[in-house]
């Protein structure tokens, strides 16, 4: 079956808690439900949105965490990836932004679109060490190094105000 080509410009939101863990979602491609994977929060920009505005909107829609666009730091990475999902052959330019959240951040799938609810099965907070040692599939594959950059940038920022 021929896939429908789709090009997307996406913002990926990386919520990082006080323990330097990143929040990921677990799900599957409806065309391949037996091949689950972990993935970052985010999605395509909508008309007139900046990437940070898209990251804030997606963060709320996908996990129920509210944030303003100006609360995101980064970008920490920008890449192009190609994959198939359902009936689409996707070429996705993705830009990764971070946002610090408290350890008590409540995750909710209530605001997801129905297809997201149908294909998202769980969430989990991941440390760098866990990302580096897992045998589970996580996207992007270099997420541990992106998380390291976020942690290093936070350490510099936190240290700026000390005497």
Buried (B, 14 or more C-beta within 10 A) or exposed (E): EEEEEBEEEBBBBBBBBEEBBBBBBBBBBEEEEEEBBBBBBBBBBEEEBEBBBBBBBBBBBBBBBEBEBEBBBBBBBEEEEEEBBBEBBBEBBBBBBBBBBEEEBEBEBEEBEEEBEEBBEEBBBBBBEBBEEEEEEBBBEEBBBBBBBBBEBBEEEEEEEEE
